Amino acid sequence: MSPSKSQPVKRETTTRVILVVSSTLVLAAIFEPVEALFIRALTMVCFLF
């Protein structure tokens, strides 16, 4: 009973960890260029003023 019960929980946790890691990677990939553009805009404003 105990090994069969612990296996699905382990699988659930691993899938959850994989989902979190993949989501964070996707968010980083999406926000990296946005952050770069924001920094570039800030530097342009600093140079203009």
N, C-alpha and C positions, 0 to 999 in steps of 0.2 A: 504493500500500500504506500509506504513512504517514498520509495524510489520513483514509482510511477507518478506520484503527486509532485515531487520536486522537479521532475523533468519539464513539464509544461510551464511551470513558474520560471525556470531558468530560460526556456525558449522565449517566453514573454519578455523577460528583462532584457535579453540580448536583442530582440527585435526592437524593443523600445529604445535601447541605447543606440542602435543603428539608425533608427528614425531620427533621433535627436541630433546625432552627429551629421547625418545627411542634411537635415533641415538647417543646422547652423552653417554648414559649408555652403549651402545654396544662398542663405541670407548674406553670408560674407561675400560671396561672388557677386550678388546683386548690389550690395551696398558699398563695395570697394570702389568701383568707378564713380558712384555718386559722391562718396567721400572725397575722392581725388578731385572731382569737378568742384565740390564745395570749397576745398582748400585752394584750388586754382582761382576760383572767383574771389575768395578772400584776399589772396595775394594781389590780384588785379585791382581790387578796390583799394588796397593799401598803396599800390604803386600810383594809382590815379590821384588819391587824396594826399 
